[in-house]
Amino acid sequence: MAEYSLKSSSALSGYNHDFDGIKLRELTGLSILSIAVPLSGEAAAKTAIHTAFGIFMPEIGASTTSANLAMRLVRLGVDQLFLLGQSSDAKPAQLKGTVYTTDQSDVWIGLELSGPKARTALARICPIDLHPKVFAIDAAARTSMEHLGTIIIRTGNDAFVLLSASSSASSFLHAVELSIGNTS
Amino acid sequence: MSQVNRIKGGLIDTNRSLTFTFNGRKMQGHPGDTLASALLANGQRLVGRSFKYHRPRGIFTDGSHEPNALVELESGAHLEPNTRATTVELYDGLSARSQNHRGSLEHDLMAVTDLLSPFMAAGFYYKTFMWPKAFWEKLYEPMIRISAGLGSLSMKEDPDHYDKGFLHCDLLVIGAGPAGLAAALAAGHSGARVILADEDFRPGGRLSGETFVVDDIAGAEWTAQALTELAAMDNVHILTRTTIYGAYDHGVYGALERCTDHLAVKGDKPRQILWRIYSKRALLTAGATERPIAFGNNDRPGVMLAGAVRTYVNRFGVTPGREVALFTNNDDGWRTASDLAAKGVSISAIVDARDQAAPATIPGAQVFMGQSVVDTKGRKGLKSITLSGGHTIPTDCLAVSGGWNPNVHLTCHQRGRPDWHEGINAFVPGGALPPGMAVAGAANGTLTLGAALSEGHRAANAMTKDLGFNASRKPAPKAEDEAHECAAFWHVGASRARAWVDLQNDVTAKDIKQACVEGMASVELVKRYTTLGMATDQGKTSNITALAIMAEVNGKTIPETGTTIFRPPYTPVAMGALAGRARGKDFRPYRLTPSHQWAKANGATFVETGNWLRAQWFARPGEKGWRDSVDREVKMTRASVGICDVTTLGKIDIQGRDAAEFLNRIYTNAWLKLPVGKVRYGLMLREDGIAYDDGTTARLGENHYVMTTTTANAVLVFRRMEFARQCLWPDLDVHLISTTDGWAQYAVAGPNARALLAKLVDAPFDISNEAFPFMACAELSVCGGTKARLFRISFSGEMAYEIAVPTRFGNSLMEVLMEAGREFDAVPYGTEALGVMRIEKGHAAGNELNGQTTALNLGMAGFINKNKDCIGKVLSERPDMNRDDAIRLVGFKPVDHSQKLAAGAHFITKGDTANMANDQGWMSSVAFSPTFGHSIGLGFIKRGHQRTGEVVRAVNPARGSEVEVEITSPHFFDPDGGIQRG
């Protein structure tokens, strides 16, 4: 038994709050694995990802989920994807070296914003058009909100996941909270 | 005072009364009133004093183009000066005051300036205050400033809060008048996403102020039905109280929504929202603005625009006068007379500048065709007018109409120049409109109702069809086209008294003529010379009249004379709205290090480095100043062990079959042979050969590297490498991702660093010098299984490591390091101690890599590998960057050890004059070294590497200091590196 042990703490201490028409919570225990597709290796990567996790590789700007919805694969660019899940879900070894992976779990914090007023609140900080015809369920985009780089994913009719840098998590939460406060 | 001028009708709620005050006097109004309509209802004709001559002024218009009726709203920190009474929606408890007078509004002491007006014509300031030169700054400018300006600021922090936001649409319709409503209906029916914005709190535009009939019902009723229909459409977003103030690139429009200004109880929501609207198409249906005619004393309270007079009667149920006269050059003006007569308001006279048959008969009105108003009487309120034929007619309100100018402003925001339209004697949209914009209705010069409705409908159908929607099959709303013949008659030349063109800036027809005579050939020069068209109304009622006068003087046509270009904003936007949330501590986001909470609890003083808050030093009880803390941190680190949070350094994960080749091209030195488990220092150049950034890169696997960058350049280096990867060498298999925020990284430095870390590292990992020497790296686990990375690198010059764990364990690792380090008297150190130790060691940092220095200057010429190419290599070989007398990075110490060095000092050879010609270089970094007991510095000096031991002067004229310094090696501490390798 080691003499010392390290305690884990989440950037926003498991924030979870109900507002009028909006629920906002930190996605604790979120695991994010970035997947880089090697040059000329997309076909092999597609197969390996599907074999390992049962997920089809999405188009850029979209995401796909596993059958049990536990994992979500987000395509951010030609050769970059994020696999979102809980910490025990995705093991890089399952991809058998067909792709390059980097653990991004601690780079980001995740906020889930849900409820009928979510889109109205987001309009105060999100430059992306979130109209369902333009940004349908499973759509994903990289953008910036209040000067902070953000990945936004529509996970339901009125539900969005926002990923932003963990070092500026408190400023990001403040920006989202203020947007809710200003609209609800 | 009761509402003496209130008459029946109007679109106001007379069942409810609102109480407000003007200059402390209580008055009553109704919901639906503006402050202006309520003041008129209460018989308040005099509402302010003019800018320059302090002449009594009254309400002149019914909208955002108002030049006169500027008031201060509310008080204390909420005070808002220069607010147009014509746009303020009345609410219960509103408090307004007139502005720009000394003493009372009725007896303004500054009115004396009006008597001096013969001496204060255009260009007065330029001509008068030229001499003596010294008087300008000390006397003239302060005096002018005291009397200049209109309202005054509270000088307190704005207590309201503001927000910003983003909206998206297929079609943005700007203005909810008849053309805009017809367009929004058509576009709404097509299924397109529509935003309909209007600056008024009541959509409808001129339909609210007229007695028009649309689709066989009253215009106001049709408006209400149209709005109900639009509100029921999910794809239509109606924004009232919202001004589209600017047209920007790519279909982006700026909009200001006034959310709570009209509420008696404002609540805690943002007062105003600045929207950025992304549109695929935009239809400008902003209507037209009536222009006045300039004649003698045309600025008296009671002289108003004719369209505004009938708006007050029709929309607000207020008559601005009891005996109203009309002066017009067009048919539209006559409708003021007929509308007022229909409401039972007495029309004393109709004066039409056109020498033709009267277009209508108004009961009880004397009609004077082919005549003009040449003068008026009634200083604080109009009493009579004098006609060119010699008649004097008693009247308390003169409605003036000189025709209508399309509101082309937004069409000019991307340098579009409007075209002259002879048929309506006005400018219409022309030149290159902002891409995606079309114009319909009065804004397009289509000044009659029936045509405006169908043009709006047609334009919307064309635009939605263009976007792939099925055009609405519903017919356009129908209305008659009213008579609108207008003569090109601008000002009354026969007037002897001053004829005011720009009421807001007190510019007369004579001023404009004088400016032309004095050589102001272009309209831009006239504008600047006379101040025409400036301030809150931006010349909305004065520009065309001024152009017409200029054209007359210069013997040109109006289009030959030109037009002013309009720029955003269309109407004033509060600074608070432009700032939005970005104020105080929310001005920008903060990045916090993983040990932030620990540092806060342990006495850290923080410094902003970029967006990061970093611990600068950790004060202990009894320490008198920062130097005490920093000196202690350095000494204790060098004596035993110190810990510093270095998480802020950029970390970039690099993977791929060609990762080594990529690094070889990015860095100046060679990378192909770096073994797995080793770290190497690397230097990057800019394309022009100047040093860009430096740091270490560790090889964690065959195709896996982790690069560190400086804190300041983390984002820039990443962006540059992405550019190189994607655009310069797309054939390389290399992939980048930032992990800066993913790892909490601590420098553990000092003789006991190894002993401390040995307590944390899980067996069987061996961190002895033999197993894990200087510049080694490894992935391992610590504290019973937490994954970690360990690097044997040193910025301080000490025997040191950097240890990283996933960020979630960062605060805990800091606690554990301090706890495990207690037996060694471990000390946390901040960025100041970090800086002192790197100067002692002679490491270059931001002060040295300042965008002016080369590898040669930095003493790193050997880092540019001769056998391969890299970014910046070719241009780094330019002869002038490799001169023998190039500056070199060396160390400096004061000859007299008690003297302090200062960064920024320049080096001068002893005996030479301290001037630019004798400049030898500069001191880039200094620190007091607790290790050596005196001040030390790094700096650049010509041929420095060959001048060790020479004494030069470090001269700092800015601080008035001069110190003799000896040139030394930059490596004050452990020059042979034995300690860090130990």
Boltz contact constraints between the chains, C-beta under 6 A:
constraints:
  - contact:
      token1: [A, 2]
      token2: [B, 783]
      max_distance: 6.0
  - contact:
      token1: [A, 2]
      token2: [B, 784]
      max_distance: 6.0
  - contact:
      token1: [A, 4]
      token2: [B, 783]
      max_distance: 6.0
  - contact:
      token1: [A, 4]
      token2: [B, 816]
      max_distance: 6.0
  - contact:
      token1: [A, 5]
      token2: [B, 783]
      max_distance: 6.0
  - contact:
      token1: [A, 5]
      token2: [B, 784]
      max_distance: 6.0
  - contact:
      token1: [A, 6]
      token2: [B, 783]
      max_distance: 6.0
  - contact:
      token1: [A, 6]
      token2: [B, 786]
      max_distance: 6.0
  - contact:
      token1: [A, 6]
      token2: [B, 809]
      max_distance: 6.0
  - contact:
      token1: [A, 6]
      token2: [B, 812]
      max_distance: 6.0
  - contact:
      token1: [A, 6]
      token2: [B, 813]
      max_distance: 6.0
  - contact:
      token1: [A, 7]
      token2: [B, 812]
      max_distance: 6.0
  - contact:
      token1: [A, 8]
      token2: [B, 808]
      max_distance: 6.0
  - contact:
      token1: [A, 8]
      token2: [B, 809]
      max_distance: 6.0
  - contact:
      token1: [A, 9]
      token2: [B, 811]
      max_distance: 6.0
  - contact:
      token1: [A, 34]
      token2: [B, 737]
      max_distance: 6.0
  - contact:
      token1: [A, 36]
      token2: [B, 735]
      max_distance: 6.0
  - contact:
      token1: [A, 38]
      token2: [B, 733]
      max_distance: 6.0
  - contact:
      token1: [A, 39]
      token2: [B, 733]
      max_distance: 6.0
  - contact:
      token1: [A, 100]
      token2: [B, 655]
      max_distance: 6.0
  - contact:
      token1: [A, 100]
      token2: [B, 735]
      max_distance: 6.0
  - contact:
      token1: [A, 102]
      token2: [B, 653]
      max_distance: 6.0
  - contact:
      token1: [A, 102]
      token2: [B, 737]
      max_distance: 6.0
  - contact:
      token1: [A, 106]
      token2: [B, 742]
      max_distance: 6.0
  - contact:
      token1: [A, 106]
      token2: [B, 806]
      max_distance: 6.0
  - contact:
      token1: [A, 106]
      token2: [B, 807]
      max_distance: 6.0
  - contact:
      token1: [A, 106]
      token2: [B, 808]
      max_distance: 6.0
  - contact:
      token1: [A, 107]
      token2: [B, 739]
      max_distance: 6.0
  - contact:
      token1: [A, 107]
      token2: [B, 741]
      max_distance: 6.0
  - contact:
      token1: [A, 107]
      token2: [B, 742]
      max_distance: 6.0
  - contact:
      token1: [A, 123]
      token2: [B, 165]
      max_distance: 6.0
  - contact:
      token1: [A, 123]
      token2: [B, 166]
      max_distance: 6.0
  - contact:
      token1: [A, 124]
      token2: [B, 163]
      max_distance: 6.0
  - contact:
      token1: [A, 124]
      token2: [B, 165]
      max_distance: 6.0
  - contact:
      token1: [A, 127]
      token2: [B, 166]
      max_distance: 6.0
  - contact:
      token1: [A, 129]
      token2: [B, 168]
      max_distance: 6.0
  - contact:
      token1: [A, 147]
      token2: [B, 589]
      max_distance: 6.0
  - contact:
      token1: [A, 148]
      token2: [B, 589]
      max_distance: 6.0
  - contact:
      token1: [A, 165]
      token2: [B, 741]
      max_distance: 6.0
  - contact:
      token1: [A, 166]
      token2: [B, 741]
      max_distance: 6.0
  - contact:
      token1: [A, 166]
      token2: [B, 807]
      max_distance: 6.0
  - contact:
      token1: [A, 167]
      token2: [B, 591]
      max_distance: 6.0
  - contact:
      token1: [A, 167]
      token2: [B, 592]
      max_distance: 6.0
  - contact:
      token1: [A, 167]
      token2: [B, 741]
      max_distance: 6.0
  - contact:
      token1: [A, 168]
      token2: [B, 589]
      max_distance: 6.0
  - contact:
      token1: [A, 168]
      token2: [B, 591]
      max_distance: 6.0
  - contact:
      token1: [A, 171]
      token2: [B, 589]
      max_distance: 6.0
  - contact:
      token1: [A, 171]
      token2: [B, 590]
      max_distance: 6.0
  - contact:
      token1: [A, 182]
      token2: [B, 163]
      max_distance: 6.0
  - contact:
      token1: [A, 182]
      token2: [B, 270]
      max_distance: 6.0
